[in-house]
């Protein structure tokens, strides 16, 4: 009970200058991460320390906010719409949800103050779309989500990451890996915004099947979770479906330790410990190494070869997964 009261105790607000904007942080001493006692203000300072990286990861993308008003031990709120009371300098982009025939004005980060204001509104995790506000229906980011099943050891994740790297090399494509902040690894690739979500998902499935062919003992692309081998790794191509989002590079995760989805180099794959990347450790890493995804926007790749692979697989009778919402 004492911890609960402490978590809810009020503390004087502070004002921060962020890129020429004044952002008021209310209740800065509220404990957000019980494992080490980091506060709301500590979370703000973390995002300030990786400012270039988090803005690059979110830049001009519709962004879902995962908010924790009482800290990560409390209730989690999935928020598509920008909260009420936003200052006039906050940016949004309107997106349409055909299934419900609704729209939402989602956060669209273009500067660091946007991130800090979202944290003031208790946002811990940032989950951007893989398209940008200029054309939200044409993704410019292909996401390879190496998602281990419950009994899959991390050594298997490492092995599959290397196989994915080999396939990318064969395609002549540069992928940018990061830890998920949980038990997996994500690899991001910039692509030309020439196709809709369904084609990007088909391309991602074709890639996943190629990884599975090269590492059949480690990988599954089976759609239904109940049918997957619990010891294998699922290459989750469905993260490229419309309105499916995953935590961005440099996003903190809503767990007690405050782990961070952290860009890594390919050379780090064999030794990386995802649990070592937290809001307590990543600032020093960022200060020393900079943003390992700094060049991600330099080249955008075509997915035409992957779509050719998809057509080949379909001709050969590969089982097609159901629509992404099923």
Buried (B, 14 or more C-beta within 10 A) or exposed (E): EEEEEEBEEEBEEBEBEBEEBEBEBBBBBBBBBBBEEBBBBBBBBBBBBBBBBBBBBBBBBBBBBBBBEBBBBBEBBEBBEBBEEBEEEBBBBEBEEEEEEEEBBBBBBBBBBBBBBBBBBBBBBBBBBBBBBEEBEBBBBBBBBBBBBEEBEBEBBBBBBEBBBBBBEEBEBBBBBBBBBBBBBBBBBBBBBBBEBEBBBBBBBBBBBBBBEBBEEBBBBBBEEEEBBEBBBBBBBBBBBBBBBBBBBBBBBBBEBBBBBBBBEBEBBEEBEBBBBBBBBBBEBBEEEEBBBBEBEEEBBBBEBBBEBBEEBEEEEBEEBEEBEE
